[in-house]
Amino acid sequence: MYRFLEQTTDGYMTRNVKTVARDLNMLELSEMFERDDFNSYPVEEDGQIVGIVTKFDILRCFAFTPSQMVPRYLDLMNRKVGDVMTPEFIYVHPDTRLTRVLQLMVEHRIRSIIVLDASQRLVGIVAREDVITALKATARD
């Protein structure tokens, strides 16, 4: 367990991260989520990460109050990622300790965190499964 305290994001993050563009529609995004079995995608514009979009963002499109008129499914699914993404997102650096990643995930109830380098370029993403893998790997000692 003590080895886990020393582990950093760099050792457990996924490096080949798929990103999406702001102009991707929700139907295409939904198909990507289904195909790739991811929980989130970084939103990229001109080589910079400008937000994150999650499965929860798709669900949020369907949350209505009784006083609202309910749009048709296809009208909602034609909305763009840029309309529903979260522009303020939590990120860490490759040298961030996994203990901090774990703390952020629990505190903010998130499933994955974007990993940016010192130049704010995307270098990976770390998911809950990655943290669990690290916990198991270091528990053997």
Number of C-alpha atoms within 10 A of each C-alpha: 13 10 13 18 13 12 19 20 26 19 14 20 22 16 13 10 15 15 15 21 19 18 13 15 18 23 19 14 22 14 11 15 16 12 9 9 9 15 15 24 24 27 24 17 14 7 10 14 20 18 23 25 23 23 15 12 17 20 9 11 15 13 9 11 8 6 6 8 8 12 10 8 11 10 10 16 18 13 17 18 26 20 14 19 21 16 15 9 14 15 19 20 21 22 13 16 18 25 16 14 22 18 11 18 18 12 9 9 9 16 17 25 26 25 26 18 14 8 7 13 12 22 17 23 27 25 23 16 13 18 23 13 13 20 18 13 13 16 12 8 9
